[in-house]
């Protein structure tokens, strides 16, 4: 008698989005971080945009904590909120200064179209979607950065200490544990989910995956809003 096993939902979604995720690994921005050849001005622009993204990502964590179905999940999201504001954003502030910028510049930065679109999508999903859909939208960022960090670290850290520190942060065992926790959370809350609800989770995961790829592209091209007037 054969035994039929079903892959966890998170693995199925990752497989469905594999072309998008593989494109991230091969993107010149990501490869430039990995080998240390990325133009520092491009990295600085990306850091400023990601800093703005993280502000809204932290807001989504706060909404996830409020909507959590139990105390353990609420506590974990509350910790993530704090760690994002105090640790991850501090890394961005430090790197921006090392690249010749100032913390004040971060406060004056305007969201690029991709940053605006991605954060609007996350906040809208956190506000109007169910809990599983919210986790589906959050997961590609956590899991994707852990994967990128581990792959780049496996190839060997670049000589540039700024890129090496960025890789070490996202390639760390602690960040990998976070991604695993979020995957397992999604798997738990999609058990027995019906067709329409599962379709919304799938679409949320794919949309965030596409935005993750678009975010590297935005950093590579220095995307800005079109100029108007004279």
Helices and strands as residue ranges (DSSP letters): H 9-16, H 18-26, H 28-35, H 40-67, H 71-83, I 84-88, H 89-98, H 103-108, H 113-128, H 131-154, H 161-170, H 173-189, H 195-221
